[in-house]
Amino acid sequence: MSQDAEASHASAPDRPEPPLAPLDGLEEIPTDEHVARFEAVHDRLRARLDDGPAHEAGG
C-alpha cells in the first residue's frame, strides 16, 4: 500500500483510531511521558473489550 493510500485510509472519518496508535513514536518522546501513553492504550483496549460482541449479546 502506498503512503498516499495509507494516509487517506487512516484519515477516514468513520474509522476509529487503532487502540495502539498512542504508541506510535514512543521512542521519540521522553520516558517520563511513556506512562501516559501506555495508560491511553490500556483505556482504549478496555473500551474495546467493554463494547465487544459478548457485551452486545447480553453477556
Secondary structure, 3 states (H helix, E strand, C coil): CCHHHHHHHHCCCCCCCCCCHHHCCHHHCCHHHHHHHHHHHHHHHHHHHHCCHHHHCCC
